[in-house]
């Protein structure tokens, strides 16, 4: 697998730790055959380190994640990949109230959710992701073509998913998906 999904490092940490099973996204998404799916249904989490942006964009209760990822940051020019996701379900949320109802299920601040919801046209995609963790992280060079505000990156080589384990048990994941459904209804 070569495809990686860029996300704030603190959010990646929350996802890998089982604290969050959703990704709230606006861009980098495409529709094929009339049914929405992300451009890729399986991808590596590519942690990005924009400290100030993340500090303003996270809930106060999630700020320790930011400190932890800063302390564990790989050397400059290196990406540390430790998990991949399978997209299990996708919802489009066209009411801000519904997006805000997901508050207990992620680490983003209310202001960040509002900004993402209103960016360009109102609405937000909610992706329920099943996360698998590698026993040992893989470090890869960060090439210039990975830079910039893009969601998807094709890594320069295949990375093996062998030996990965679930961040949540199937039952725990199903319970989280049910919480998403309840919040969105």
N, C-alpha and C positions, 0 to 999 in steps of 0.2 A: 504494500500500500504506500502511495506517495503523496496523497492529498492531505493537506493540513488546513485547519480552520483557525484563523487568528482571533484570539480573545484575550482580554485583560488577564494577566497572570493570577491575580487574586481570585477572579471568577473561575479560572481553570482549577485553582486549588480547591475552591468550594465544590466544584463539580467532581473532582477526583476524590474528595473526602466524603462524598455522599450527602453533603449539606444542600446541594442544588442538583436537580435533575432536568432543569429547563434552561434553554438558551432563548433569550429575547433578542430578536434580530429584525432589522429593517432591510439592509442591503445584502448583496451577494446571493440573492435568491432568484430562482427561475421557475417558470411554469412550462410543463411539457404535457401534451395530450390533454390539456384542459384541467389537469389536477396539479395542485401545488406540491412540490417536493423541493427540498434544498438541492442545490446543484450536485451535491454528493450526499449519499445516504450513510456513508461510513467515512470517517476522517480522523486524523490525529489532532489533538489539541495543541495549538502553537501559542504558548504564553507570550504576551507582549508586556513590556515593562515601561509604561508611561506613568511614573509614580504620582505626579501631581494630579493628572487627569483621573486616575483611579481613586486617589484619596478623596477628591471631591465627589466622585461618582458612586461611592460605596456607602452603605449604612454604617453608622458608628460601630455597631456590633461586629462588623466585618473587617474593621481596620487592623486587627491583629493578623489577619491573613496577608494583608499588604506588607506588614513588617516581616512576616515569615518568608514570603516569596522574595523580598528584597535581600534578606540574609542568605537565602539559598540560590541567589541568581547565578547563572553560569558566567564564565568569563565573557568579556566583550567579544562579539563576533560569533557567538555560539548559541544555539537553541537547545534547550534540554526538553526532550519530549518523553513523557511518562505515561500517557493515556490516549486511548482512542474512543470514539463515540459511534454508536449506531443510532440513527434517528428512527424512533419507534412510532411517533405520532407528530402531526403538525396541525396547529390551529391558526387561523387568522383572526385576530382580535380587532374589531372595528369600533369598539367603545372604550374610552379611556377608563371608565369605571371597572370594566372587566380586567384590563391590564393591571390596574392598581389592586384588584382583588387577589392577585398572585403574590402579594408582598411577602407573605410568610415562606414562600418557596424559592427565594433567591436572595442574593446579597447586594443587589443594586439599590441605590437610594431612590426615593419616590421622585425626586427631581430628574434623575437619569432616565427613569421609566417614562416620565412625561416628555422629556426631550426626544427620546427615541420614538415614542408614539407619534409625536407631532412633526417629526422631521419629514420634509417635503409634503407628503399627504398623510392624513391621519390613518393610523393602523399599525399593527405590529404582529409579527409572526412569533409563535411560541412553539419551540421544538422540544419534545420530550426525548431525552437522550439516555440510552443505556451505556454506561461507561465501563470500560475495562482498563485495568492498570497493569503496566509492565512490572515484572519483578525487579528489573533494573532499568533506570532511565537510559535513553539513547541521546547522545550529544551529536549534533550535526552542525556543520558550518552555516552561518547565516549569510547568504549571498545577497548582493545588492538588489536582485530582481524580487526578493521577498519583501523589500521595504515598501512603505507607503500604506495608504488607507485602503487596503483590499482585504476582503474576507478570506478568500481561498488562495492557497499557495501550493504549487506542485514542487515537492522536494526534489533534489537532484538525484535521489536514489530511493529504491524501495526499502522500507523498514518492515521488519518481521513483527507480526502480531502474536506469534507463538508464545505460549506460556503466560499469557495475560489472564488476570482474574477479575471477576466482577467487583465493582466498587460497592454495589448493593446486591443483596440476594434477590432472586426473582420476586419473592413475596414483598420485600421492601420496595422494590422498584414499582410493582403493581400498586402498592399503597400510595406511592408518590403520584403516579399517574391518576389515580382516583381523586386525590386532593386537587390536582390540576383541573380535572373535569368539574368537580364541585365548585371550585373558585370561578371557573368560566361560565357556569350556569347560574 
